[in-house]
Amino acid sequence: MYNGYTNYQTWAVSLWIDNEECQRDHWLGTASYIYNNEAKEQTHFSKMEDATYILADQLREQHHEVKDSIVDIAKLSSSVWADLLNASLCDVNWHEIAKNLLEDIEVAA
């Protein structure tokens, strides 16, 4: 555990999302849209659980896309730095971040 999160990597990503207003607004808007328009009550998942899985996938995908562009720009695709960045992102608990974001919009919704 790190500051209430699964690990340092998850805490760091969540902290950057929370502390950058445009990032926070983007992800809260995305969370609200997913919950209200894409998530569905299912046999084995509640609507909130379905929304959490969808949002976690989007968080993971977008952060990996940004990582890939940064690695390409820096010409680091075959380096220790690219390997460390990949390993760090693999350790992020995207589900935990998604759940926290959805809890924030649930209060406002």
ZAPAZA-663900 format. One record per residue: residue number from 1; residue in one letter; x, y, z of N, C-alpha, C in turn. Coordinates in steps of 0.001 Angstrom, whole numbers, plus 524288, in hexadecimal, padded with zeros to 5 digits. Example, Ala and Ser with C-alpha at 12.3 -4.5 7.8 and 13.67 -1.06 7.14 Angstrom:
! ZAPAZA-663900
+-----+---+-------+--------+-------+--------+---------+-------+-------+--------+-------+
:   k : r : neast : nnorth :   nup : caeast : canorth :  caup : ceast : cnorth :   cup :
+-----+---+-------+--------+-------+--------+---------+-------+-------+--------+-------+
:   1 : a : 83386 :  7E9C6 : 81E78 :  8300C :   7EE6C : 81E78 : 83390 :  7F31C : 81E78 :
:   2 : s : 83232 :  7F736 : 81BA8 :  83566 :   7FBDC : 81BE4 : 83264 :  8001E : 81EBE :
+-----+---+-------+--------+-------+--------+---------+-------+-------+--------+-------+
END
This chain:
! ZAPAZA-663900
+-----+---+-------+--------+-------+--------+---------+-------+-------+--------+-------+
:   k : r : neast : nnorth :   nup : caeast : canorth :  caup : ceast : cnorth :   cup :
+-----+---+-------+--------+-------+--------+---------+-------+-------+--------+-------+
:   1 : m : 80348 :  7FB5B : 80000 :  80000 :   80000 : 80000 : 80373 :  804E2 : 80000 :
:   2 : y : 801AB :  808D9 : 7FD2B :  80475 :   80DC8 : 7FCEE : 80076 :  81237 : 7FD0F :
:   3 : n : 80064 :  8151F : 8014E :  7FCB1 :   81973 : 801F9 : 7F710 :  817D7 : 800C7 :
:   4 : g : 7F5A1 :  81327 : 80253 :  7F052 :   81141 : 80182 : 7EF6B :  80E9E : 7FC47 :
:   5 : y : 7F356 :  80E62 : 7F8FB :  7F2E8 :   80BE9 : 7F3D5 : 7F5DE :  806C1 : 7F3C4 :
:   6 : t : 7F4CA :  80397 : 7EFE2 :  7F73A :   7FE7C : 7EF51 : 7FD2A :  7FED3 : 7EF70 :
:   7 : n : 7FF56 :  802B7 : 7ECB9 :  80507 :   8034F : 7EC60 : 8065A :  808EA : 7EAC7 :
:   8 : y : 80B5C :  80A11 : 7EAA4 :  80D2F :   80F51 : 7E940 : 80B65 :  810DE : 7E3C5 :
:   9 : q : 80BC6 :  80D40 : 7E009 :  80A72 :   80E6E : 7DA9D : 804BF :  81035 : 7DA1F :
:  10 : t : 80135 :  80D70 : 7DCCD :  7FBA9 :   80ED0 : 7DC9F : 7FAC3 :  8141C : 7DF33 :
:  11 : w : 7FD31 :  814FF : 7E3A0 :  7FCBB :   819FD : 7E655 : 7FEAE :  81E6E : 7E2E6 :
:  12 : a : 80321 :  81DB9 : 7E059 :  8056E :   821DF : 7DD20 : 801E0 :  8234D : 7D88F :
:  13 : v : 7FFC5 :  81F79 : 7D5D4 :  7FC3F :   82097 : 7D173 : 7F754 :  82356 : 7D371 :
:  14 : s : 7F51C :  82158 : 7D799 :  7F068 :   823B8 : 7D9D7 : 7F17A :  82959 : 7DB96 :
:  15 : l : 7F5F1 :  82A3B : 7DDEE :  7F765 :   82F74 : 7DFBC : 7F7C0 :  83344 : 7DB29 :
:  16 : w : 7FA2A :  831A3 : 7D6DD :  7FA9D :   83505 : 7D245 : 7F544 :  83627 : 7CFE9 :
:  17 : i : 7F1E1 :  83246 : 7CFCA :  7EC8F :   8332B : 7CDCD : 7E9BA :  8370F : 7D150 :
:  18 : d : 7EA1B :  83648 : 7D66A :  7E75A :   839B1 : 7DA1D : 7E97E :  83F41 : 7DA32 :
:  19 : n : 7EE91 :  83FE6 : 7D95C :  7F10B :   84505 : 7D9FD : 7F149 :  84844 : 7D506 :
:  20 : e : 7F013 :  845FB : 7D089 :  7EFE8 :   848F2 : 7CBA8 : 7EA28 :  849B8 : 7CA3E :
:  21 : e : 7E84C :  84E8C : 7CAA1 :  7E2BF :   84FA2 : 7CA08 : 7E07F :  84D91 : 7C4E7 :
:  22 : c : 7E344 :  84E5C : 7C094 :  7E129 :   84C8D : 7BB92 : 7E0F2 :  84699 : 7BB67 :
:  23 : q : 7E4CC :  84400 : 7BDB7 :  7E4AF :   83E44 : 7BDFF : 7E020 :  83C6B : 7C153 :
:  24 : r : 7DF7D :  83ECA : 7C5DE :  7DB37 :   83D49 : 7C962 : 7D5EB :  83E2C : 7C6CE :
:  25 : d : 7D540 :  842B9 : 7C457 :  7D053 :   843CF : 7C1AB : 7CF58 :  83FDF : 7BD4E :
:  26 : h : 7D36C :  83EAB : 7BA5A :  7D2EA :   83AE1 : 7B617 : 7D12E :  83593 : 7B829 :
:  27 : w : 7D3D8 :  833AC : 7BC28 :  7D2A6 :   82E68 : 7BE19 : 7CD7F :  82E31 : 7C115 :
:  28 : l : 7CC0E :  83259 : 7C3C5 :  7C6EC :   8326A : 7C651 : 7C294 :  83295 : 7C239 :
:  29 : g : 7C366 :  83597 : 7BE0D :  7BF9D :   835B3 : 7B9CC : 7BF2A :  8306E : 7B723 :
:  30 : t : 7C395 :  82DE6 : 7B64B :  7C39D :   828B2 : 7B3E6 : 7C0DF :  824CC : 7B772 :
:  31 : a : 7C200 :  8250D : 7BC80 :  7BF83 :   82183 : 7C040 : 7B99C :  8223E : 7C042 :
:  32 : s : 7B7DC :  82716 : 7C039 :  7B243 :   8283D : 7C030 : 7AFB7 :  82635 : 7BB31 :
:  33 : y : 7B249 :  82726 : 7B6C7 :  7B029 :   82552 : 7B1CB : 7AFB7 :  81F5D : 7B1BE :
:  34 : i : 7B3CA :  81CBE : 7B367 :  7B3C3 :   81704 : 7B375 : 7AF66 :  81504 : 7B6FB :
:  35 : y : 7AF0C :  81734 : 7BB9F :  7AB10 :   81560 : 7BF52 : 7A58C :  81634 : 7BD29 :
:  36 : n : 7A4AB :  81AB8 : 7BADD :  79F69 :   81C0D : 7B912 : 79DFE :  819DA : 7B3B6 :
:  37 : n : 7A1DF :  81896 : 7B06F :  7A0B5 :   81718 : 7AB0D : 7A2B8 :  811C1 : 7A957 :
:  38 : e : 7A6BF :  80FC4 : 7ABDD :  7A911 :   80AE2 : 7AA01 : 7A86A :  8064D : 7ADC7 :
:  39 : a : 7A898 :  80767 : 7B2BD :  7A858 :   80332 : 7B6A7 : 7A2D1 :  8010F : 7B709 :
:  40 : k : 7A29C :  7FBFE : 7B7F2 :  79D8A :   7F964 : 7B875 : 79DA0 :  7F59A : 7BD0E :
:  41 : e : 7992B :  7F50B : 7BF78 :  7987E :   7F106 : 7C382 : 798D9 :  7EBC4 : 7C0C3 :
:  42 : q : 79C02 :  7E848 : 7C2CE :  79CAA :   7E32C : 7C063 : 79BCE :  7DEF1 : 7C474 :
:  43 : t : 79BA8 :  7DA2E : 7C296 :  79AB7 :   7D5C4 : 7C617 : 79EBC :  7D58C : 7CA7B :
:  44 : h : 7A3AD :  7D641 : 7C925 :  7A7DE :   7D5A0 : 7CD06 : 7AA5B :  7DAC8 : 7CEB7 :
:  45 : f : 7A8B4 :  7DF26 : 7CC66 :  7AAF1 :   7E43C : 7CDB9 : 7A6A1 :  7E835 : 7CE7B :
:  46 : s : 7A761 :  7EBA4 : 7D245 :  7A3D8 :   7F018 : 7D2D2 : 7A543 :  7F422 : 7CEA5 :
:  47 : k : 7A1EF :  7F7FE : 7CDF6 :  7A30E :   7FC33 : 7CA3F : 7A82C :  7FEF2 : 7CBC0 :
:  48 : m : 7A8FE :  7FFD2 : 7D0DC :  7ADC6 :   80266 : 7D2AD : 7B297 :  7FF0F : 7D183 :
:  49 : e : 7B23D :  7F9FF : 7D250 :  7B6A9 :   7F68A : 7D12A : 7B7DE :  7F67E : 7CB54 :
:  50 : d : 7B3D1 :  7F65A : 7C818 :  7B499 :   7F678 : 7C26C : 7B732 :  7FB97 : 7C0D3 :
:  51 : a : 7B550 :  7FFF4 : 7C2FB :  7B7A6 :   8050D : 7C1D4 : 7BD5D :  80539 : 7C38C :
:  52 : t : 7BE84 :  802DF : 7C7FF :  7C3E2 :   802CF : 7C9F7 : 7C781 :  7FFE7 : 7C63C :
:  53 : y : 7C5C5 :  7FB6D : 7C443 :  7C8FC :   7F879 : 7C088 : 7C9CB :  7FB7C : 7BB76 :
:  54 : i : 7C5B0 :  7FDEA : 7B97E :  7C620 :   800EE : 7B49E : 7C9D9 :  80583 : 7B55E :
:  55 : l : 7C92A :  8086B : 7B9A2 :  7CC7D :   80CF4 : 7BAAD : 7D21F :  80B56 : 7BB97 :
:  56 : a : 7D30B :  8071E : 7BE6D :  7D863 :   80539 : 7BF61 : 7DB18 :  803FA : 7BA39 :
:  57 : d : 7D847 :  80190 : 7B699 :  7DA89 :   80060 : 7B173 : 7DBFD :  80565 : 7AE92 :
:  58 : q : 7D89B :  8094F : 7AED0 :  7D9C1 :   80E3C : 7AC26 : 7DE58 :  81116 : 7AEA5 :
:  59 : l : 7DE99 :  8110B : 7B3CA :  7E30F :   81364 : 7B683 : 7E828 :  810C7 : 7B4D9 :
:  60 : r : 7E82A :  80B91 : 7B4EF :  7ECD1 :   80899 : 7B375 : 7EE61 :  809C4 : 7ADD7 :
:  61 : e : 7EAA5 :  80982 : 7AA46 :  7EBCF :   80A64 : 7A4BE : 7EE0F :  80FCE : 7A3D1 :
:  62 : q : 7EB94 :  813D3 : 7A602 :  7ED63 :   81924 : 7A50B : 7F2D2 :  81A0E : 7A752 :
:  63 : h : 7F3D1 :  81814 : 7ABF2 :  7F8FB :   818D5 : 7AE43 : 7FD2D :  815D4 : 7AB42 :
:  64 : h : 7FBE2 :  81151 : 7A938 :  7FFAF :   80E66 : 7A612 : 800AA :  81119 : 7A0DD :
:  65 : e : 7FCA4 :  8137F : 79E8B :  7FD64 :   8166D : 799AD : 8010E :  81B07 : 79A8A :
:  66 : v : 80041 :  81DDE : 79EC3 :  803A6 :   82253 : 79FFD : 80932 :  8206E : 7A0FB :
:  67 : k : 809B1 :  81C2D : 7A3ED :  80EE2 :   819F4 : 7A4F6 : 81197 :  81889 : 79FE1 :
:  68 : d : 80EC5 :  8160F : 79C4B :  8111C :   81482 : 7974A : 81300 :  8193E : 79438 :
:  69 : s : 80FF3 :  81D70 : 7942B :  811A2 :   82215 : 79146 : 8165B :  824A2 : 793D7 :
:  70 : i : 8168D :  824B3 : 79902 :  81B0E :   826EC : 79BBE : 81FF8 :  823BA : 79A9B :
:  71 : v : 81F73 :  81EA2 : 79AC8 :  823E4 :   81B2F : 799B9 : 825C2 :  81BEA : 79417 :
:  72 : d : 82219 :  81C6F : 79069 :  8238F :   81D3C : 78AF1 : 82656 :  82272 : 78A26 :
:  73 : i : 82429 :  8269E : 78C68 :  8267C :   82BCC : 78BD7 : 82C02 :  82BE5 : 78E13 :
:  74 : a : 82CB6 :  8296B : 7928B :  831D5 :   8296B : 7951F : 83585 :  8255A : 792CA :
:  75 : k : 833A5 :  82264 : 78EF5 :  836D4 :   81E4F : 78C79 : 838F7 :  81A7D : 79083 :
:  76 : l : 83581 :  818F3 : 7941C :  83711 :   81585 : 79865 : 834C9 :  81008 : 797FD :
:  77 : s : 832B9 :  80E9E : 7936E :  82FCF :   809B9 : 79311 : 832F8 :  804EA : 794AC :
:  78 : s : 83811 :  8051E : 7941D :  83B52 :   800B5 : 795D4 : 83F2A :  802AE : 799EE :
:  79 : s : 83D16 :  80395 : 79E99 :  84071 :   805A8 : 7A2B7 : 83E7E :  803DC : 7A808 :
:  80 : v : 841C6 :  80483 : 7ABD8 :  8404A :   80348 : 7B12F : 83BC6 :  806CD : 7B2E9 :
:  81 : w : 83BA7 :  80BB1 : 7B100 :  8379C :   80F68 : 7B28B : 83240 :  80DB7 : 7B081 :
:  82 : a : 83210 :  80BD4 : 7ABC1 :  82D1D :   809DE : 7A99A : 82B4E :  8050C : 7AC9B :
:  83 : d : 82EFB :  8019E : 7ADD9 :  82D9B :   7FCF0 : 7B0D4 : 82B81 :  7FE53 : 7B63F :
:  84 : l : 82DF1 :  8020F : 7B8DA :  82C2C :   803AD : 7BE09 : 826DD :  80655 : 7BDC9 :
:  85 : l : 82607 :  80992 : 7B9D2 :  820FA :   80C1F : 7B92B : 81CB2 :  8081F : 7B826 :
:  86 : n : 81DC4 :  8045A : 7B4CA :  81A00 :   80028 : 7B3BF : 818BE :  7FD14 : 7B8AE :
:  87 : a : 81CBA :  7FBBE : 7BB9D :  81BF5 :   7F8B6 : 7C069 : 818BA :  7FBC6 : 7C459 :
:  88 : s : 819C0 :  800CD : 7C4CC :  816C9 :   80405 : 7C881 : 8110A :  80444 : 7C707 :
:  89 : l : 80FEB :  80510 : 7C209 :  80A74 :   8055C : 7C064 : 807B0 :  80022 : 7C0F1 :
:  90 : c : 80A8E :  7FBE6 : 7C07E :  80833 :   7F6B7 : 7C133 : 8067C :  7F5D7 : 7C6DB :
:  91 : d : 808F5 :  7F899 : 7CA7D :  807AC :   7F7F8 : 7D005 : 8032F :  7FB70 : 7D1DA :
:  92 : v : 80171 :  7FF15 : 7CE88 :  7FD2F :   80298 : 7D012 : 7F81E :  7FF7F : 7D082 :
:  93 : n : 7F552 :  8005D : 7D4B4 :  7F037 :   7FDF0 : 7D57A : 7EC16 :  8019F : 7D321 :
:  94 : w : 7EB29 :  8010B : 7CE0F :  7E796 :   80474 : 7CB31 : 7E208 :  803FD : 7CD55 :
:  95 : h : 7E09F :  7FF5F : 7CF0A :  7DB6A :   7FE70 : 7D139 : 7DA90 :  801D2 : 7D60E :
:  96 : e : 7DE82 :  80235 : 7D952 :  7DE22 :   80559 : 7DE18 : 7DD63 :  80B21 : 7DCD4 :
:  97 : i : 7E040 :  80D18 : 7D8FF :  7DFB8 :   81291 : 7D76F : 7DA4E :  8137B : 7D520 :
:  98 : a : 7D88A :  80FEA : 7D1C8 :  7D35D :   81067 : 7CF65 : 7CF18 :  8106D : 7D38C :
:  99 : k : 7CF90 :  80CF7 : 7D74E :  7CBA8 :   80CA9 : 7DB7D : 7CB61 :  811C7 : 7DE89 :
: 100 : n : 7CFEC :  81412 : 7DFBC :  7D014 :   81907 : 7E28E : 7CD8E :  81D6B : 7DF64 :
: 101 : l : 7CEA0 :  81D9E : 7DA50 :  7CC43 :   8219B : 7D6FD : 7C65C :  820F9 : 7D6C2 :
: 102 : l : 7C493 :  81C26 : 7D63A :  7BEF1 :   81B34 : 7D5FE : 7BC46 :  81C7C : 7DB22 :
: 103 : e : 7BEE0 :  81BA0 : 7DF71 :  7BCA0 :   81D17 : 7E47E : 7BBF7 :  82300 : 7E4CF :
: 104 : d : 7BF9B :  825ED : 7E277 :  7BF35 :   82BA0 : 7E279 : 7BAA4 :  82D86 : 7DF2F :
: 105 : i : 7B9A9 :  82B0F : 7DAB2 :  7B54B :   82CDC : 7D76E : 7B023 :  82AF7 : 7D98B :
: 106 : e : 7B02B :  826A2 : 7DC51 :  7AB4D :   82483 : 7DE74 : 7A8D6 :  8286D : 7E23B :
: 107 : v : 7AC18 :  82B1E : 7E533 :  7AA2E :   82EFC : 7E8E6 : 7A7C5 :  83394 : 7E5F9 :
: 108 : a : 7AA3B :  8351B : 7E1A0 :  7A861 :   83993 : 7DEA5 : 7A3D2 :  8382E : 7DB18 :
: 109 : a : 7A341 :  83337 : 7D9B3 :  79F39 :   831B2 : 7D5ED : 799CB :  831B5 : 7D848 :
+-----+---+-------+--------+-------+--------+---------+-------+-------+--------+-------+
END
